Amino acid sequence: MLTMLLAGSVQTTAMLLNGAPIFTRPALRFRGGAPSMSADMIGIIVEVNVEPSRMDEFLKVAEADAVGSRAEPGCLRFEVLRSTDSDTRFYFYEVYESAAAVAEHKAQPHFQLWTNFKESGGCKSVSSKAGFPGSWAFPK
């Protein structure tokens, strides 16, 4: 079972690729002392089913994409979780400041690594995009 908490002190069963607990950085970046909260923020959840024979390659690509994405100014969160029900199922949880930030993310070299991996048959994925119903929905 996958447990995902956005803010709180309860330990979750989902882990990062290196085995450390998830949510190791603040949920929201602060610039100039004010939170960068916007009604234009976009959340993305990606479910990934990896071909077992390509797991090592996937882990390298996912790590490069996660680390590179977190360095993007418009990326507020990029988490990689592994299902506790299946060793080959992963979830990406991403939050961007805006549609423009998502477009910028898709233009990055680390995203191209991910695209190439998917196109080569390394995995199958399904993405869902969503907005936030209010400032309360994304913890400060």
Secondary structure as GFF3:
##gff-version 3
##sequence-region A 1 140
A	DSSP	beta_strand	30	31	.	.	.	ID=ss1
A	DSSP	beta_strand	34	35	.	.	.	ID=ss2
A	DSSP	beta_strand	42	50	.	.	.	ID=ss3
A	DSSP	three_ten_helix	52	54	.	.	.	ID=ss4
A	DSSP	alpha_helix	55	70	.	.	.	ID=ss5
A	DSSP	beta_strand	75	82	.	.	.	ID=ss6
A	DSSP	beta_strand	89	96	.	.	.	ID=ss7
A	DSSP	alpha_helix	99	106	.	.	.	ID=ss8
A	DSSP	alpha_helix	109	119	.	.	.	ID=ss9
A	DSSP	beta_strand	123	130	.	.	.	ID=ss10
A	DSSP	three_ten_helix	135	137	.	.	.	ID=ss11
###
